[in-house]
C-alpha cells in the first residue's frame, strides 16, 4: 500500500476513534452531547434494605433486593452502604404478583406459555435532606416462560426473569430521576 493511501486510512481511523471517544449523551436530552456524568455526582452511596412483600409468593423480596444490588454495582457509580451511612435509600414493597396463561396447545388445552407479572411501589430518598428524589407506585415487569413438556421451564425461571427486568428498570429510573 503506498504512503498517501496509508495516511488517508490512518487519518480516517483517528477521526472515527476521536469522535466516538469524545462525546456522550447528556442526561438532559435538550442539552445534546456532554462530557459530564449521567449520574448525580453529589450522591456517592445508596442503601437498599430488603423490600417488603405484600403477596403470597415468598422469597421474591430477597431476590429483588439481591438483583437491585447487582444492578446498582454493575451500572452506577454509587457504592452500596448501610442505611445509617448512605447518602440515599431505596425503599420498596412488592404489591402485586400474577401468573397468567398466555397460550395453550390446540389439541390438548394444556398451557404452552405463561407470564409472570410483578409490581412494586418504591421511593428513593435523600438521607441528607429527607427529600423524596423519586417515587413510583405500580411499577412493574412481566416475563414469559414455557412450562410445556419438552421445554419444561420452571415457574422460578419466569419469576427470576421478571425480577431481573424489574431491577434493571428501577435502576434506570434512578438514573433518569435527577
C-alpha positions in Angstrom: 0.0 0.0 0.0 1.5 3.4 -0.9 2.0 6.2 1.5 -0.8 8.6 0.6 -3.5 5.9 0.9 -2.0 4.7 4.2 -2.1 8.3 5.5 -5.7 8.6 4.4 -6.7 5.4 6.2 -4.8 6.5 9.3 -6.5 9.9 9.4 -9.9 8.4 8.8 -9.4 5.9 11.6 -8.2 8.5 14.0 -11.2 10.8 13.2 -13.7 7.9 13.9 -12.0 6.9 17.1 -11.8 10.6 18.3 -15.5 11.2 17.5 -16.5 8.0 19.4 -14.5 8.6 22.5 -15.0 12.3 23.0 -18.8 12.6 23.0 -21.6 11.0 25.1 -25.3 11.8 25.5 -26.2 14.3 28.1 -28.6 13.4 31.0 -30.9 16.1 29.7 -31.9 15.4 26.1 -32.2 19.1 25.4 -28.5 19.5 26.2 -27.4 17.2 23.4 -24.0 15.7 24.0 -22.0 16.2 27.1 -18.7 15.3 28.7 -20.2 15.1 32.2 -21.6 12.1 34.1 -25.1 10.9 33.6 -25.5 10.4 37.3 -26.0 12.9 40.2 -22.4 13.4 41.3 -23.5 14.6 44.8 -24.7 11.0 45.5 -21.9 8.7 46.4 -23.7 5.9 48.4 -27.0 4.2 48.4 -28.7 1.8 50.8 -31.2 -0.8 49.6 -32.9 -2.5 52.6 -34.8 -5.7 51.8 -38.0 -4.8 50.0 -41.3 -5.7 51.6 -43.7 -8.3 50.1 -47.5 -8.0 50.3 -48.0 -11.0 48.0 -48.3 -14.7 48.9 -45.2 -15.5 46.9 -42.5 -15.7 49.5 -38.8 -15.1 48.7 -39.4 -12.6 45.8 -38.4 -9.7 48.1 -35.0 -11.3 48.7 -34.4 -12.0 45.0 -35.5 -8.5 44.0 -33.2 -6.8 46.6 -30.3 -9.0 45.5 -30.9 -8.2 41.9 -31.2 -4.4 42.7 -27.9 -4.5 44.5 -26.2 -6.2 41.5 -27.7 -3.7 39.0 -26.5 -0.8 41.2 -23.0 -2.2 41.5 -22.8 -3.0 37.8 -24.5 0.0 36.2 -23.9 3.0 38.5 -21.0 4.8 40.2 -22.8 4.5 43.6 -21.4 2.4 46.4 -23.8 0.2 48.4 -23.8 1.1 52.1 -25.8 0.6 55.3 -28.8 2.9 55.8 -27.3 5.0 58.5 -24.2 5.9 56.4 -25.7 6.2 52.9 -26.5 9.4 51.1 -29.7 7.9 49.8 -32.0 5.0 50.5 -34.2 3.0 48.1 -37.2 1.5 49.9 -40.0 -0.6 48.3 -42.6 -3.2 48.6 -43.8 -5.9 46.2 -47.5 -5.2 45.8 -48.7 -7.5 43.0 -47.9 -10.9 41.7 -49.9 -12.7 38.9 -49.4 -15.8 36.9 -51.3 -15.6 33.6 -51.8 -18.2 30.8 -50.6 -16.7 27.5 -51.2 -19.6 25.2 -52.4 -23.2 25.2 -51.8 -26.3 23.0 -54.7 -26.5 20.4 -55.1 -30.3 20.7 -54.8 -30.7 24.5 -55.6 -27.4 26.0 -52.5 -27.6 28.1 -50.6 -24.4 28.9 -47.8 -23.7 26.4 -46.7 -20.3 27.7 -47.2 -18.4 30.9 -46.5 -14.8 32.0 -45.3 -13.7 35.5 -46.3 -10.1 36.4 -44.7 -8.4 39.4 -45.4 -4.8 40.5 -43.8 -2.7 43.2 -44.1 0.6 44.9 -40.8 2.2 45.6 -39.3 5.5 46.8 -35.8 6.9 46.7 -35.0 9.3 49.5 -32.1 11.6 50.1 -31.0 10.8 53.7 -29.1 14.2 54.0 -32.2 16.3 53.4 -35.1 13.8 53.9 -36.4 14.8 50.4 -38.1 12.3 48.1 -35.9 12.0 45.0 -38.2 9.6 43.1 -41.3 7.6 43.9 -43.3 5.2 41.8 -46.5 3.1 42.5 -47.5 0.1 40.5 -44.1 -0.1 38.7 -44.0 -3.5 37.1 -42.4 -6.0 34.8 -43.5 -9.1 33.0 -41.6 -12.2 31.8 -42.8 -15.2 30.0 -41.7 -18.8 30.3 -42.7 -22.1 28.7 -43.7 -24.9 31.1 -44.8 -27.2 28.2 -43.4 -30.7 28.1 -40.2 -30.9 26.2 -39.0 -27.4 27.1 -40.2 -27.6 30.7 -39.1 -24.2 32.1 -39.9 -23.9 35.8 -42.0 -21.2 37.3 -38.9 -19.9 39.1 -37.3 -19.2 35.7 -40.2 -16.8 34.8 -40.1 -15.2 38.2 -36.3 -14.7 38.0 -36.7 -13.1 34.6 -39.4 -10.7 35.8 -37.4 -9.8 38.9 -34.2 -9.1 36.8 -36.2 -6.9 34.4 -37.8 -5.1 37.3 -34.5 -4.4 39.0 -32.9 -3.2 35.7 -35.9 -0.8 35.1 -35.8 0.6 38.6 -32.1 1.4 38.4 -32.8 3.1 35.0 -35.4 5.2 36.7 -33.0 6.2 39.5 -30.5 7.4 36.8 -33.2 9.4 34.9 -34.7 10.9 38.0 -32.2 13.6 38.7 
